[in-house]
Amino acid sequence: MSGSPAWLPRLALHLVPDEPDQVLRLARFRQEHPDVIISPGEFSTWQARIPEAAGETVTIRYTLRELLDRLDQLTGQH
C-alpha cells in the first residue's frame, strides 16, 4: 500500500482539534517512517510503536505534539 488514504488528514484533524498544525507534521512523519504505528491511545493520549530487531519501543504522550517531539528524538530527527 502506498501513501495514506485521502480521508486520513480529515480524520486526524478531527482527533486533534487543538493541534491542527500537527496534522501535516504527522503525515510527514508517517511518510518518512511507515513502519512506526501511531494512534490515539486510551485516556486521551497518543501512542506510537517503533519496531526493533528484538521487539518494539512504545511511547505514550498526552498531546500529538509531545508524541511527535519524542519520536523525533527516538528516530534521530530534529
PyMOL Python script that loads the backbone (N, CA, C, O; Angstrom):
from pymol import cmd

cmd.read_pdbstr("""\
ATOM      1  N   MET A   1       0.850  -1.159   0.000  1.00  0.00           N
ATOM      2  CA  MET A   1       0.000   0.000   0.000  1.00  0.00           C
ATOM      3  C   MET A   1       0.901   1.229   0.000  1.00  0.00           C
ATOM      4  O   MET A   1       1.870   1.286   0.757  1.00  0.00           O
ATOM      5  N   SER A   2       0.596   2.192  -0.827  1.00  0.00           N
ATOM      6  CA  SER A   2       1.434   3.387  -0.889  1.00  0.00           C
ATOM      7  C   SER A   2       0.628   4.606  -0.483  1.00  0.00           C
ATOM      8  O   SER A   2      -0.501   4.804  -0.932  1.00  0.00           O
ATOM      9  N   GLY A   3       1.235   5.425   0.384  1.00  0.00           N
ATOM     10  CA  GLY A   3       0.594   6.656   0.804  1.00  0.00           C
ATOM     11  C   GLY A   3      -0.541   6.408   1.777  1.00  0.00           C
ATOM     12  O   GLY A   3      -0.849   5.269   2.126  1.00  0.00           O
ATOM     13  N   SER A   4      -1.157   7.502   2.209  1.00  0.00           N
ATOM     14  CA  SER A   4      -2.271   7.426   3.135  1.00  0.00           C
ATOM     15  C   SER A   4      -3.559   7.691   2.381  1.00  0.00           C
ATOM     16  O   SER A   4      -3.558   8.415   1.385  1.00  0.00           O
ATOM     17  N   PRO A   5      -4.657   7.114   2.846  1.00  0.00           N
ATOM     18  CA  PRO A   5      -5.934   7.418   2.216  1.00  0.00           C
ATOM     19  C   PRO A   5      -6.237   8.908   2.298  1.00  0.00           C
ATOM     20  O   PRO A   5      -5.778   9.591   3.213  1.00  0.00           O
ATOM     21  N   ALA A   6      -7.008   9.409   1.341  1.00  0.00           N
ATOM     22  CA  ALA A   6      -7.310  10.841   1.278  1.00  0.00           C
ATOM     23  C   ALA A   6      -8.065  11.328   2.506  1.00  0.00           C
ATOM     24  O   ALA A   6      -7.940  12.493   2.884  1.00  0.00           O
ATOM     25  N   TRP A   7      -8.844  10.460   3.132  1.00  0.00           N
ATOM     26  CA  TRP A   7      -9.638  10.866   4.286  1.00  0.00           C
ATOM     27  C   TRP A   7      -8.827  10.934   5.573  1.00  0.00           C
ATOM     28  O   TRP A   7      -9.297  11.493   6.564  1.00  0.00           O
ATOM     29  N   LEU A   8      -7.617  10.376   5.577  1.00  0.00           N
ATOM     30  CA  LEU A   8      -6.824  10.315   6.800  1.00  0.00           C
ATOM     31  C   LEU A   8      -6.518  11.688   7.405  1.00  0.00           C
ATOM     32  O   LEU A   8      -6.656  11.839   8.619  1.00  0.00           O
ATOM     33  N   PRO A   9      -6.107  12.706   6.620  1.00  0.00           N
ATOM     34  CA  PRO A   9      -5.866  14.013   7.234  1.00  0.00           C
ATOM     35  C   PRO A   9      -7.117  14.603   7.874  1.00  0.00           C
ATOM     36  O   PRO A   9      -7.029  15.258   8.913  1.00  0.00           O
ATOM     37  N   ARG A  10      -8.277  14.379   7.269  1.00  0.00           N
ATOM     38  CA  ARG A  10      -9.516  14.894   7.868  1.00  0.00           C
ATOM     39  C   ARG A  10      -9.795  14.213   9.195  1.00  0.00           C
ATOM     40  O   ARG A  10     -10.210  14.859  10.157  1.00  0.00           O
ATOM     41  N   LEU A  11      -9.565  12.899   9.245  1.00  0.00           N
ATOM     42  CA  LEU A  11      -9.766  12.163  10.490  1.00  0.00           C
ATOM     43  C   LEU A  11      -8.786  12.654  11.556  1.00  0.00           C
ATOM     44  O   LEU A  11      -9.172  12.871  12.704  1.00  0.00           O
ATOM     45  N   ALA A  12      -7.533  12.824  11.177  1.00  0.00           N
ATOM     46  CA  ALA A  12      -6.532  13.300  12.136  1.00  0.00           C
ATOM     47  C   ALA A  12      -6.899  14.682  12.659  1.00  0.00           C
ATOM     48  O   ALA A  12      -6.735  14.960  13.847  1.00  0.00           O
ATOM     49  N   LEU A  13      -7.396  15.551  11.782  1.00  0.00           N
ATOM     50  CA  LEU A  13      -7.786  16.896  12.215  1.00  0.00           C
ATOM     51  C   LEU A  13      -8.933  16.818  13.214  1.00  0.00           C
ATOM     52  O   LEU A  13      -8.987  17.599  14.164  1.00  0.00           O
ATOM     53  N   HIS A  14      -9.837  15.891  13.005  1.00  0.00           N
ATOM     54  CA  HIS A  14     -10.939  15.688  13.946  1.00  0.00           C
ATOM     55  C   HIS A  14     -10.422  15.210  15.297  1.00  0.00           C
ATOM     56  O   HIS A  14     -10.965  15.584  16.337  1.00  0.00           O
ATOM     57  N   LEU A  15      -9.379  14.388  15.288  1.00  0.00           N
ATOM     58  CA  LEU A  15      -8.834  13.847  16.527  1.00  0.00           C
ATOM     59  C   LEU A  15      -7.991  14.850  17.308  1.00  0.00           C
ATOM     60  O   LEU A  15      -7.822  14.706  18.519  1.00  0.00           O
ATOM     61  N   VAL A  16      -7.458  15.867  16.624  1.00  0.00           N
ATOM     62  CA  VAL A  16      -6.603  16.859  17.286  1.00  0.00           C
ATOM     63  C   VAL A  16      -7.087  18.277  16.972  1.00  0.00           C
ATOM     64  O   VAL A  16      -6.352  19.051  16.359  1.00  0.00           O
ATOM     65  N   PRO A  17      -8.297  18.626  17.375  1.00  0.00           N
ATOM     66  CA  PRO A  17      -8.815  19.955  17.044  1.00  0.00           C
ATOM     67  C   PRO A  17      -7.993  21.096  17.647  1.00  0.00           C
ATOM     68  O   PRO A  17      -8.004  22.206  17.115  1.00  0.00           O
ATOM     69  N   ASP A  18      -7.282  20.842  18.742  1.00  0.00           N
ATOM     70  CA  ASP A  18      -6.458  21.876  19.376  1.00  0.00           C
ATOM     71  C   ASP A  18      -5.060  21.956  18.783  1.00  0.00           C
ATOM     72  O   ASP A  18      -4.292  22.852  19.136  1.00  0.00           O
ATOM     73  N   GLU A  19      -4.716  21.036  17.888  1.00  0.00           N
ATOM     74  CA  GLU A  19      -3.372  20.995  17.311  1.00  0.00           C
ATOM     75  C   GLU A  19      -3.414  20.814  15.785  1.00  0.00           C
ATOM     76  O   GLU A  19      -2.779  19.901  15.258  1.00  0.00           O
ATOM     77  N   PRO A  20      -4.150  21.669  15.076  1.00  0.00           N
ATOM     78  CA  PRO A  20      -4.263  21.463  13.619  1.00  0.00           C
ATOM     79  C   PRO A  20      -2.918  21.529  12.898  1.00  0.00           C
ATOM     80  O   PRO A  20      -2.752  20.908  11.848  1.00  0.00           O
ATOM     81  N   ASP A  21      -1.962  22.269  13.444  1.00  0.00           N
ATOM     82  CA  ASP A  21      -0.640  22.367  12.811  1.00  0.00           C
ATOM     83  C   ASP A  21       0.134  21.055  12.880  1.00  0.00           C
ATOM     84  O   ASP A  21       1.090  20.862  12.128  1.00  0.00           O
ATOM     85  N   GLN A  22      -0.262  20.164  13.762  1.00  0.00           N
ATOM     86  CA  GLN A  22       0.451  18.898  13.912  1.00  0.00           C
ATOM     87  C   GLN A  22      -0.018  17.829  12.919  1.00  0.00           C
ATOM     88  O   GLN A  22       0.641  16.802  12.756  1.00  0.00           O
ATOM     89  N   VAL A  23      -1.153  18.068  12.256  1.00  0.00           N
ATOM     90  CA  VAL A  23      -1.684  17.090  11.309  1.00  0.00           C
ATOM     91  C   VAL A  23      -0.728  16.896  10.136  1.00  0.00           C
ATOM     92  O   VAL A  23      -0.458  15.762   9.741  1.00  0.00           O
ATOM     93  N   LEU A  24      -0.216  17.982   9.580  1.00  0.00           N
ATOM     94  CA  LEU A  24       0.741  17.865   8.476  1.00  0.00           C
ATOM     95  C   LEU A  24       2.049  17.253   8.956  1.00  0.00           C
ATOM     96  O   LEU A  24       2.683  16.480   8.239  1.00  0.00           O
ATOM     97  N   ARG A  25       2.443  17.600  10.160  1.00  0.00           N
ATOM     98  CA  ARG A  25       3.664  17.018  10.731  1.00  0.00           C
ATOM     99  C   ARG A  25       3.503  15.504  10.900  1.00  0.00           C
ATOM    100  O   ARG A  25       4.431  14.744  10.624  1.00  0.00           O
ATOM    101  N   LEU A  26       2.343  15.077  11.346  1.00  0.00           N
ATOM    102  CA  LEU A  26       2.053  13.655  11.488  1.00  0.00           C
ATOM    103  C   LEU A  26       2.104  12.964  10.124  1.00  0.00           C
ATOM    104  O   LEU A  26       2.679  11.883   9.997  1.00  0.00           O
ATOM    105  N   ALA A  27       1.513  13.575   9.122  1.00  0.00           N
ATOM    106  CA  ALA A  27       1.518  12.990   7.772  1.00  0.00           C
ATOM    107  C   ALA A  27       2.945  12.846   7.245  1.00  0.00           C
ATOM    108  O   ALA A  27       3.288  11.823   6.653  1.00  0.00           O
ATOM    109  N   ARG A  28       3.775  13.868   7.459  1.00  0.00           N
ATOM    110  CA  ARG A  28       5.181  13.801   7.020  1.00  0.00           C
ATOM    111  C   ARG A  28       5.926  12.681   7.753  1.00  0.00           C
ATOM    112  O   ARG A  28       6.670  11.911   7.145  1.00  0.00           O
ATOM    113  N   PHE A  29       5.712  12.606   9.067  1.00  0.00           N
ATOM    114  CA  PHE A  29       6.396  11.576   9.844  1.00  0.00           C
ATOM    115  C   PHE A  29       5.995  10.190   9.350  1.00  0.00           C
ATOM    116  O   PHE A  29       6.842   9.308   9.215  1.00  0.00           O
ATOM    117  N   ARG A  30       4.712   9.998   9.082  1.00  0.00           N
ATOM    118  CA  ARG A  30       4.244   8.694   8.603  1.00  0.00           C
ATOM    119  C   ARG A  30       4.838   8.339   7.252  1.00  0.00           C
ATOM    120  O   ARG A  30       5.125   7.171   6.989  1.00  0.00           O
ATOM    121  N   GLN A  31       5.026   9.331   6.395  1.00  0.00           N
ATOM    122  CA  GLN A  31       5.650   9.069   5.096  1.00  0.00           C
ATOM    123  C   GLN A  31       7.111   8.654   5.275  1.00  0.00           C
ATOM    124  O   GLN A  31       7.594   7.747   4.597  1.00  0.00           O
ATOM    125  N   GLU A  32       7.802   9.321   6.185  1.00  0.00           N
ATOM    126  CA  GLU A  32       9.222   9.051   6.403  1.00  0.00           C
ATOM    127  C   GLU A  32       9.464   7.775   7.212  1.00  0.00           C
ATOM    128  O   GLU A  32      10.527   7.163   7.105  1.00  0.00           O
ATOM    129  N   HIS A  33       8.483   7.376   8.017  1.00  0.00           N
ATOM    130  CA  HIS A  33       8.627   6.210   8.898  1.00  0.00           C
ATOM    131  C   HIS A  33       7.375   5.330   8.818  1.00  0.00           C
ATOM    132  O   HIS A  33       6.622   5.245   9.788  1.00  0.00           O
ATOM    133  N   PRO A  34       7.145   4.683   7.684  1.00  0.00           N
ATOM    134  CA  PRO A  34       5.915   3.896   7.529  1.00  0.00           C
ATOM    135  C   PRO A  34       5.821   2.701   8.478  1.00  0.00           C
ATOM    136  O   PRO A  34       4.736   2.150   8.665  1.00  0.00           O
ATOM    137  N   ASP A  35       6.923   2.300   9.070  1.00  0.00           N
ATOM    138  CA  ASP A  35       6.908   1.168   9.991  1.00  0.00           C
ATOM    139  C   ASP A  35       6.477   1.547  11.407  1.00  0.00           C
ATOM    140  O   ASP A  35       6.155   0.667  12.206  1.00  0.00           O
ATOM    141  N   VAL A  36       6.467   2.836  11.730  1.00  0.00           N
ATOM    142  CA  VAL A  36       6.057   3.301  13.059  1.00  0.00           C
ATOM    143  C   VAL A  36       4.534   3.422  13.079  1.00  0.00           C
ATOM    144  O   VAL A  36       3.942   4.064  12.211  1.00  0.00           O
ATOM    145  N   ILE A  37       3.915   2.806  14.067  1.00  0.00           N
ATOM    146  CA  ILE A  37       2.457   2.840  14.192  1.00  0.00           C
ATOM    147  C   ILE A  37       2.078   3.902  15.212  1.00  0.00           C
ATOM    148  O   ILE A  37       2.456   3.817  16.380  1.00  0.00           O
ATOM    149  N   ILE A  38       1.332   4.898  14.766  1.00  0.00           N
ATOM    150  CA  ILE A  38       0.884   5.997  15.626  1.00  0.00           C
ATOM    151  C   ILE A  38      -0.636   5.966  15.663  1.00  0.00           C
ATOM    152  O   ILE A  38      -1.294   5.879  14.626  1.00  0.00           O
ATOM    153  N   SER A  39      -1.185   6.039  16.874  1.00  0.00           N
ATOM    154  CA  SER A  39      -2.639   6.007  17.003  1.00  0.00           C
ATOM    155  C   SER A  39      -3.071   6.668  18.305  1.00  0.00           C
ATOM    156  O   SER A  39      -2.281   6.808  19.238  1.00  0.00           O
ATOM    157  N   PRO A  40      -4.340   7.074  18.352  1.00  0.00           N
ATOM    158  CA  PRO A  40      -4.862   7.565  19.628  1.00  0.00           C
ATOM    159  C   PRO A  40      -4.852   6.421  20.631  1.00  0.00           C
ATOM    160  O   PRO A  40      -5.189   5.285  20.297  1.00  0.00           O
ATOM    161  N   GLY A  41      -4.466   6.728  21.847  1.00  0.00           N
ATOM    162  CA  GLY A  41      -4.435   5.715  22.890  1.00  0.00           C
ATOM    163  C   GLY A  41      -5.613   5.872  23.825  1.00  0.00           C
ATOM    164  O   GLY A  41      -6.587   6.556  23.514  1.00  0.00           O
ATOM    165  N   GLU A  42      -5.511   5.238  24.958  1.00  0.00           N
ATOM    166  CA  GLU A  42      -6.554   5.340  25.969  1.00  0.00           C
ATOM    167  C   GLU A  42      -6.374   6.618  26.783  1.00  0.00           C
ATOM    168  O   GLU A  42      -5.279   7.176  26.843  1.00  0.00           O
ATOM    169  N   PHE A  43      -7.429   7.064  27.392  1.00  0.00           N
ATOM    170  CA  PHE A  43      -7.394   8.198  28.312  1.00  0.00           C
ATOM    171  C   PHE A  43      -6.888   9.472  27.644  1.00  0.00           C
ATOM    172  O   PHE A  43      -6.115  10.224  28.238  1.00  0.00           O
ATOM    173  N   SER A  44      -7.325   9.714  26.407  1.00  0.00           N
ATOM    174  CA  SER A  44      -6.976  10.933  25.661  1.00  0.00           C
ATOM    175  C   SER A  44      -5.470  11.082  25.459  1.00  0.00           C
ATOM    176  O   SER A  44      -4.931  12.183  25.574  1.00  0.00           O
ATOM    177  N   THR A  45      -4.809  10.004  25.165  1.00  0.00           N
ATOM    178  CA  THR A  45      -3.375  10.038  24.900  1.00  0.00           C
ATOM    179  C   THR A  45      -3.118   9.659  23.450  1.00  0.00           C
ATOM    180  O   THR A  45      -4.026   9.252  22.724  1.00  0.00           O
ATOM    181  N   TRP A  46      -1.851   9.802  23.040  1.00  0.00           N
ATOM    182  CA  TRP A  46      -1.373   9.334  21.738  1.00  0.00           C
ATOM    183  C   TRP A  46      -0.270   8.341  21.997  1.00  0.00           C
ATOM    184  O   TRP A  46       0.525   8.517  22.921  1.00  0.00           O
ATOM    185  N   GLN A  47      -0.210   7.294  21.188  1.00  0.00           N
ATOM    186  CA  GLN A  47       0.837   6.299  21.383  1.00  0.00           C
ATOM    187  C   GLN A  47       1.495   5.968  20.052  1.00  0.00           C
ATOM    188  O   GLN A  47       0.898   6.110  18.985  1.00  0.00           O
ATOM    189  N   ALA A  48       2.740   5.523  20.149  1.00  0.00           N
ATOM    190  CA  ALA A  48       3.490   5.100  18.976  1.00  0.00           C
ATOM    191  C   ALA A  48       4.249   3.832  19.313  1.00  0.00           C
ATOM    192  O   ALA A  48       4.758   3.661  20.421  1.00  0.00           O
ATOM    193  N   ARG A  49       4.311   2.939  18.323  1.00  0.00           N
ATOM    194  CA  ARG A  49       5.089   1.706  18.446  1.00  0.00           C
ATOM    195  C   ARG A  49       6.153   1.710  17.363  1.00  0.00           C
ATOM    196  O   ARG A  49       5.847   1.783  16.173  1.00  0.00           O
ATOM    197  N   ILE A  50       7.401   1.631  17.789  1.00  0.00           N
ATOM    198  CA  ILE A  50       8.533   1.615  16.863  1.00  0.00           C
ATOM    199  C   ILE A  50       9.090   0.200  16.853  1.00  0.00           C
ATOM    200  O   ILE A  50       9.630  -0.254  17.862  1.00  0.00           O
ATOM    201  N   PRO A  51       8.970  -0.511  15.726  1.00  0.00           N
ATOM    202  CA  PRO A  51       9.508  -1.865  15.677  1.00  0.00           C
ATOM    203  C   PRO A  51      11.031  -1.875  15.753  1.00  0.00           C
ATOM    204  O   PRO A  51      11.700  -1.005  15.196  1.00  0.00           O
ATOM    205  N   GLU A  52      11.560  -2.864  16.443  1.00  0.00           N
ATOM    206  CA  GLU A  52      13.002  -3.031  16.581  1.00  0.00           C
ATOM    207  C   GLU A  52      13.343  -4.501  16.397  1.00  0.00           C
ATOM    208  O   GLU A  52      12.450  -5.349  16.409  1.00  0.00           O
ATOM    209  N   ALA A  53      14.591  -4.806  16.232  1.00  0.00           N
ATOM    210  CA  ALA A  53      15.024  -6.187  15.987  1.00  0.00           C
ATOM    211  C   ALA A  53      14.580  -7.140  17.101  1.00  0.00           C
ATOM    212  O   ALA A  53      14.210  -8.282  16.827  1.00  0.00           O
ATOM    213  N   ALA A  54      14.614  -6.684  18.332  1.00  0.00           N
ATOM    214  CA  ALA A  54      14.277  -7.551  19.468  1.00  0.00           C
ATOM    215  C   ALA A  54      12.954  -7.154  20.121  1.00  0.00           C
ATOM    216  O   ALA A  54      12.800  -7.302  21.333  1.00  0.00           O
ATOM    217  N   GLY A  55      12.009  -6.658  19.346  1.00  0.00           N
ATOM    218  CA  GLY A  55      10.726  -6.254  19.918  1.00  0.00           C
ATOM    219  C   GLY A  55      10.271  -4.922  19.386  1.00  0.00           C
ATOM    220  O   GLY A  55      10.245  -4.701  18.176  1.00  0.00           O
ATOM    221  N   GLU A  56       9.908  -4.029  20.294  1.00  0.00           N
ATOM    222  CA  GLU A  56       9.452  -2.700  19.898  1.00  0.00           C
ATOM    223  C   GLU A  56       9.603  -1.727  21.056  1.00  0.00           C
ATOM    224  O   GLU A  56       9.680  -2.120  22.220  1.00  0.00           O
ATOM    225  N   THR A  57       9.644  -0.451  20.706  1.00  0.00           N
ATOM    226  CA  THR A  57       9.626   0.621  21.687  1.00  0.00           C
ATOM    227  C   THR A  57       8.251   1.263  21.619  1.00  0.00           C
ATOM    228  O   THR A  57       7.771   1.599  20.536  1.00  0.00           O
ATOM    229  N   VAL A  58       7.618   1.433  22.766  1.00  0.00           N
ATOM    230  CA  VAL A  58       6.306   2.061  22.839  1.00  0.00           C
ATOM    231  C   VAL A  58       6.468   3.353  23.620  1.00  0.00           C
ATOM    232  O   VAL A  58       7.084   3.379  24.686  1.00  0.00           O
ATOM    233  N   THR A  59       5.906   4.426  23.076  1.00  0.00           N
ATOM    234  CA  THR A  59       5.926   5.704  23.788  1.00  0.00           C
ATOM    235  C   THR A  59       4.518   6.288  23.768  1.00  0.00           C
ATOM    236  O   THR A  59       3.794   6.170  22.779  1.00  0.00           O
ATOM    237  N   ILE A  60       4.151   6.913  24.868  1.00  0.00           N
ATOM    238  CA  ILE A  60       2.807   7.473  25.025  1.00  0.00           C
ATOM    239  C   ILE A  60       2.946   8.893  25.544  1.00  0.00           C
ATOM    240  O   ILE A  60       3.726   9.155  26.459  1.00  0.00           O
ATOM    241  N   ARG A  61       2.188   9.804  24.957  1.00  0.00           N
ATOM    242  CA  ARG A  61       2.183  11.203  25.387  1.00  0.00           C
ATOM    243  C   ARG A  61       0.742  11.729  25.360  1.00  0.00           C
ATOM    244  O   ARG A  61      -0.126  11.154  24.704  1.00  0.00           O
ATOM    245  N   TYR A  62       0.504  12.821  26.076  1.00  0.00           N
ATOM    246  CA  TYR A  62      -0.838  13.379  26.148  1.00  0.00           C
ATOM    247  C   TYR A  62      -1.233  14.189  24.919  1.00  0.00           C
ATOM    248  O   TYR A  62      -2.419  14.271  24.598  1.00  0.00           O
ATOM    249  N   THR A  63      -0.278  14.784  24.232  1.00  0.00           N
ATOM    250  CA  THR A  63      -0.615  15.539  23.032  1.00  0.00           C
ATOM    251  C   THR A  63       0.152  14.988  21.842  1.00  0.00           C
ATOM    252  O   THR A  63       1.208  14.372  21.990  1.00  0.00           O
ATOM    253  N   LEU A  64      -0.397  15.221  20.670  1.00  0.00           N
ATOM    254  CA  LEU A  64       0.266  14.768  19.452  1.00  0.00           C
ATOM    255  C   LEU A  64       1.608  15.468  19.282  1.00  0.00           C
ATOM    256  O   LEU A  64       2.581  14.848  18.852  1.00  0.00           O
ATOM    257  N   ARG A  65       1.669  16.751  19.616  1.00  0.00           N
ATOM    258  CA  ARG A  65       2.930  17.499  19.528  1.00  0.00           C
ATOM    259  C   ARG A  65       4.009  16.849  20.396  1.00  0.00           C
ATOM    260  O   ARG A  65       5.138  16.654  19.946  1.00  0.00           O
ATOM    261  N   GLU A  66       3.660  16.516  21.638  1.00  0.00           N
ATOM    262  CA  GLU A  66       4.623  15.874  22.538  1.00  0.00           C
ATOM    263  C   GLU A  66       5.071  14.522  21.986  1.00  0.00           C
ATOM    264  O   GLU A  66       6.246  14.166  22.076  1.00  0.00           O
ATOM    265  N   LEU A  67       4.123  13.768  21.412  1.00  0.00           N
ATOM    266  CA  LEU A  67       4.475  12.467  20.855  1.00  0.00           C
ATOM    267  C   LEU A  67       5.415  12.622  19.671  1.00  0.00           C
ATOM    268  O   LEU A  67       6.411  11.905  19.582  1.00  0.00           O
ATOM    269  N   LEU A  68       5.121  13.542  18.759  1.00  0.00           N
ATOM    270  CA  LEU A  68       5.982  13.740  17.595  1.00  0.00           C
ATOM    271  C   LEU A  68       7.355  14.272  18.010  1.00  0.00           C
ATOM    272  O   LEU A  68       8.365  13.901  17.413  1.00  0.00           O
ATOM    273  N   ASP A  69       7.401  15.130  19.020  1.00  0.00           N
ATOM    274  CA  ASP A  69       8.705  15.591  19.533  1.00  0.00           C
ATOM    275  C   ASP A  69       9.520  14.406  20.049  1.00  0.00           C
ATOM    276  O   ASP A  69      10.713  14.295  19.769  1.00  0.00           O
ATOM    277  N   ARG A  70       8.868  13.529  20.799  1.00  0.00           N
ATOM    278  CA  ARG A  70       9.571  12.360  21.345  1.00  0.00           C
ATOM    279  C   ARG A  70      10.011  11.415  20.227  1.00  0.00           C
ATOM    280  O   ARG A  70      11.108  10.860  20.278  1.00  0.00           O
ATOM    281  N   LEU A  71       9.166  11.233  19.226  1.00  0.00           N
ATOM    282  CA  LEU A  71       9.535  10.369  18.107  1.00  0.00           C
ATOM    283  C   LEU A  71      10.714  10.942  17.337  1.00  0.00           C
ATOM    284  O   LEU A  71      11.572  10.198  16.861  1.00  0.00           O
ATOM    285  N   ASP A  72      10.756  12.263  17.214  1.00  0.00           N
ATOM    286  CA  ASP A  72      11.916  12.884  16.569  1.00  0.00           C
ATOM    287  C   ASP A  72      13.192  12.549  17.341  1.00  0.00           C
ATOM    288  O   ASP A  72      14.228  12.267  16.738  1.00  0.00           O
ATOM    289  N   GLN A  73      13.120  12.578  18.665  1.00  0.00           N
ATOM    290  CA  GLN A  73      14.283  12.219  19.480  1.00  0.00           C
ATOM    291  C   GLN A  73      14.671  10.754  19.273  1.00  0.00           C
ATOM    292  O   GLN A  73      15.848  10.429  19.111  1.00  0.00           O
ATOM    293  N   LEU A  74      13.676   9.884  19.280  1.00  0.00           N
ATOM    294  CA  LEU A  74      13.941   8.452  19.184  1.00  0.00           C
ATOM    295  C   LEU A  74      14.423   8.027  17.804  1.00  0.00           C
ATOM    296  O   LEU A  74      15.158   7.047  17.678  1.00  0.00           O
ATOM    297  N   THR A  75      14.015   8.759  16.766  1.00  0.00           N
ATOM    298  CA  THR A  75      14.412   8.385  15.412  1.00  0.00           C
ATOM    299  C   THR A  75      15.577   9.227  14.905  1.00  0.00           C
ATOM    300  O   THR A  75      16.022   9.054  13.770  1.00  0.00           O
ATOM    301  N   GLY A  76      16.075  10.142  15.746  1.00  0.00           N
ATOM    302  CA  GLY A  76      17.244  10.931  15.363  1.00  0.00           C
ATOM    303  C   GLY A  76      16.955  12.106  14.467  1.00  0.00           C
ATOM    304  O   GLY A  76      17.873  12.638  13.841  1.00  0.00           O
ATOM    305  N   GLN A  77      15.702  12.533  14.382  1.00  0.00           N
ATOM    306  CA  GLN A  77      15.356  13.713  13.577  1.00  0.00           C
ATOM    307  C   GLN A  77      15.408  14.949  14.439  1.00  0.00           C
ATOM    308  O   GLN A  77      15.403  14.870  15.668  1.00  0.00           O
ATOM    309  N   HIS A  78      15.459  16.102  13.779  1.00  0.00           N
ATOM    310  CA  HIS A  78      15.460  17.368  14.522  1.00  0.00           C
ATOM    311  C   HIS A  78      14.225  18.152  14.205  1.00  0.00           C
ATOM    312  O   HIS A  78      14.039  19.249  14.730  1.00  0.00           O
TER     313      HIS A  78
END
""", "prot")
cmd.dss("prot")
cmd.show_as("cartoon", "prot")
cmd.util.cbc("prot")
cmd.orient("prot")
